[in-house]
Amino acid sequence: MEKEVYPSVYRRLRSNALVRSLVSPLRLNHKSFILPIFVEENLKTPRLVEFMNGVQVQTVETIHVVIDNALREGIAKFLLFPVPEHKSEHPVDFSFASSIIRDLKNQYGDNIWLASDVCLCSYTTHGHCGLMNKEGTKVLNAESVNVLTLYALELAAAGVDCIAPSDMMDGRIKSIRQALDIQGNHDTMIMSYSTKFSSQWYGPFRDACHSSPKGTALKDRKSYQLSALNSADALNCALRDEMEGADILMVKPSGLYTDIISLIKSRVHSPLAAYQVSGEYAAIETMAKIGMVNRQSAHVEAWAALNRSGADIIISYAATEAKKWINDFEY
């Protein structure tokens, strides 16, 4: 019987873990991770976020504990989500957010890189990301941009390293960049949620920030967030925000949009962040809890997909685990 000959060159490079780790072209690094943190005004004790397996909304005191722990695990970049106590139809008071930023930068200085989300959804009574018309049928673009710009200036004055507008109003990057420069805040960065989709994967986040749309004729955010069916719109928004002055672009959600990450990365020169959003995180955590997947390996696999598709930065609620999990990953 003639001996079968196999073209074994590919199998040889998979033969054991040492070889697999040696030849892997992908090099995940915990230093490329950002940890999102929620902090709520006048909260007395940390509040668990539903479905998020231990992720909490912090108090003004306990946020320091979270940052101290993250620094011990090699994570020094943070994305802050301030949750104010009071809401209004036309927010003007952003003092809670600026006070948290001032406190954190006074304590940690350049040992941390602090970005702050800039949006109105947790400030408005209706939960939309901008100001609305009297009929409650439309989010007003220009008027919202004006308020968002004032918000960004206040955060910059407090010492934030990076403004992260997530509202998806047209022209807000240009307005914020120009205002920052006029005020002399040339070093304040902008990480734009340039490609933010209207998605089913934000549920736990909305619980954390009390930011679900309600009480108006406009029941969803489809008139200003992107459609999952329109990749051309996604690319156009990224190109526009880069041109208007964004330092970092972002795709959110990320796990179902690796094709969009790849498309944008092929056309832009700016660093690109992928936000593994609350629903994506919760899905892995839920499957791990019932034994369907290995928690550590599932997260690293998801991160690898984002990095492989072109993401330079990963925003993840499991960022504090990244160093250990990446180092311990079984190739």
N, C-alpha and C positions, 0 to 999 in steps of 0.2 A: 504494500500500500504506500502510495506516494506521500511523503511527509508534507503537511500543510505549512506554508510559510506565511507568517504574519508580519505586516509592516509595523514593527513594535516601537518605533521611535517616539510616538506620542505617549504610549503607555509607560515607557521608561521614565518620562518626565513627570509621571504621576505615581511612581512606584512606592514612595513613602512620604511621610509628613515633612521630613527635612528637605527632600528634593522639591516637593510642592511649594514649600515656603521660599526656597531658593529662587525658583524660576517665576514665581508669581509677579506679574507686572503691576499689580495693584498694591499700593502701600497706604492703607488707612492710618491716620494719625490723630490721636486725641486732641492735638493742638489745633486742629481744624474744626473743633466742635464749639457750639454756643449753647448754653443752658438757658431756657426760658424760665422766668420767675414771676409769679403772681404775688402782689402785695395789696392788701385791702385796708382802706382807711377805717380806723376805729374798730377793727377786728380785735377781739380779746384773746382768742386762741386760734391756732391754725385750723383751717377748714379743708377737709378732704374734698377732692374733686371727683365726682362720680365717674366710675369705670376706669380711673387712672391708676389704680393699684399703688396707693401711697403718695401720689403727687398732691401737694397741698397749696392752698392759698395762704400766704404768710402774713404775719402781723409786722408792724414796723420794727419790733424787737427780734422776732425769729428769722427775719430775712438775713440777718447777720450770721446766724447759725448755718443757714443753707450755703451762703457764700464761703464761710470758713471751711465747711466740709468739702465744697467743690474745689477750693484751692488745694486742699490736701490731696485730692484725687487728680490734680494736674489741669483742672478746668478754671480758666481765668477770664473767659468771655461770657457775658450775660446779656439777655434780652429781657428788659423789664416791662411788665404789664401792670400799671397802676390801676386800681379799682377804687374810684372815689365813692364816698358815702352818699353824696347828694347828686341827683340828676336834674336836668332841665331841658327845655326845648332848644335853648340857645346857650350852650355852655360858655362861660367866660372865666371860670375859676379853675386853674390848673396848679394851684399851690401845693396840693398834696403830692403830685408827681414830682414837682421841682424840689420839694423838701426832702423826699426820699433820695433823689439823685444827689443833692447837696450833702446829705448825711453820709451816703455810701462813698462818694468821692473824697470827702474829708477824712473818712476812716481808712480807706484802702488806697487812695491815690492812683498812681500808675501801676499798682499791682493787679488792677482789674481793668478790663475794657468793657465799658458799659454802654449798651445801646438801649434806647427806649422806644417802645411802640408809640406811634402818633396816630390816633384815630379818635373818633367821637362816639363810637358805639357804646362804650361803657359809661359815657357821660350823659347821653341823651335819654329822655323818658321813653322814646319810641324804639330805641335800640339800633337805629340805623347809623351809618358811618359818617353822616354829614347832617347839615341842616335841611329841613323839609319845608315845602310850600304849605300854605294854610290848609289846603285840602287834604294833605297827607298822602298825596299821590306821586310825589316826585322829590328826589333828593337834589337840592340846588348845588350846582357845581362851583360856580365862582364864589358864592357866599361861604360855602364850606371850606374852600381853599384859603380864604382870608383868615378864618378862625384857626385852621390847622397850621397856618404859617405863624400866627401869634403864639400858638401852643409850642411849636418847634423853637421859636426864639426864646421862650421862657425856659425851656429845658436846656438849651445851649448856654444860657446865662447861669444856670445852676451847675454847669460843668459836665454835662453828658458828653460822652465821646462820639456818639453816633445817633442820628435821628433815623427812625425806621417807620416811615409812613405806610400804613396798611389799609387806608381808606379807599383807594382806587379812584379818586377824583382825577379828572384830566388836568394836567398842568401843575399839579401840586409840587412836583420835584423842582421845576423851574422857579416857582414862586419861593419855595423854602430856600433853595440854593442862593438866589439873589438876595433874599432878606438876611441870610446868615452872613454873606460876604459884606453887605452894607454895614452890618453891625460889628464887623471885624472878626467874626467867628469863622475864619478861613480854614481852620484845622478841624472843625466839626464835620464829621463824615455823614453821608446819607446812604443808608441801606434801604433801597426801595423794594417794597412788595410789588414789583413791577408786573408780575404774572400771577395774580391771585384769582383762583377760580371760584365760582359759585358752587359750593361742594356740600355733600352730605357728611363729610368727615370732620366737621368742626364742632360737633355736639358737646363733648366734654369741655372744650374751651369756653363755649358760651355759658355753661354752668359756672365756670370759674370766674368769668368777668361780668356776669349778669348782663349779657349783651345780645340776647335774642330779639329780633324785630317783633314789635307788638304794638297794638293800639292804633294802627293806621290802615289806610286802604292798600298800602304797599306792603305786602306780606313777606317778601323775600328781597334778596340783594342782586337779583339777576340783571337789573337795569344799570348796574355799575361794576359788578364783578364779572369775570370772564366766563364764557360758556365752554364746557368740556368738549364741545363739538367744533370749536373754532380755533385751530392752531395758528392761522394767519393773524388773528387778533392778538393772540398770546405773544407772537414774535414782534408784532408792531409795537405793542406796549413796552416790551423790553428795549427795543431799539430807541423808542422815544425817550424813555427814562434815562438811558445811558447818555443820549444827546443833551438832555436837559440838566445833567450834572450829577446823576447818581454815581456813587463810588462803587457800590456793590448792588447787584441785582438779585432777585429772589424768585423762586418758583414755589408756590404753595397751593394745595398739597403737593407732595413730591412722589410718593410711591407709585401712583397710577399715571404719573406724568413724566416718566423718564425720557420718553420720546421728545417732549417739549424741552426738557433740560438739554438734551443733545442738540436739538434744533437751534436753540438760543445760543448755546456755547459755540456753535459753528459760525455764528454771525457777530458776536460781541467780543470785546477785548477786556471788559470788566470782570472781576471775580464774580462767581455765581454761587448763591446759597440755595440749598434745598431745605425746606422746612418739613420735617416729619411731624405732621400735625397731630393734635390730640386723638382724633379718631384712629389714625394709623398706629399710633403708640398703643392705644387702648385695645385695638384688635390683636396685636401681638401679645400683649399682657393677658388678655382674656383667653386666648388659645393656650398660652403657657400655663395658666392657672388650672385648666382642665386637662392638661397633659397632652395636648395635641402637638405642641412643638417644644423644643428646648429654648427657653427664654433668651439666653445669651446668644446662641447661634442664630436664632431668628432675627434678632436686632442687628447683629453684625452682617448678616446676609442682606438685610434691607439697606444698611448703610453702604455696603459694597456696591449695590445696584445704583445708588445715587452717585457715588464717586465714579463708578465706571461710565455712567452716562454723561459725566462732565461737571458735576457739582464740585466746587472747590471747598465749600463750607457746608457743614451739616448742622442744622438746628434740631436738637432732640431733647426730650424730657429725660432720656437715659444718658445724657452726656457725662454725668459723673461716673458712670460705669465704663465709659469708652476705653480708657487706658488699660484697665484690667482685662476687659473682654477682648479687645483687639490683641493684646499680648498673649492671652490664653487661648485664642481661637485655634481650633484643631484643623490644620490644613489637610 
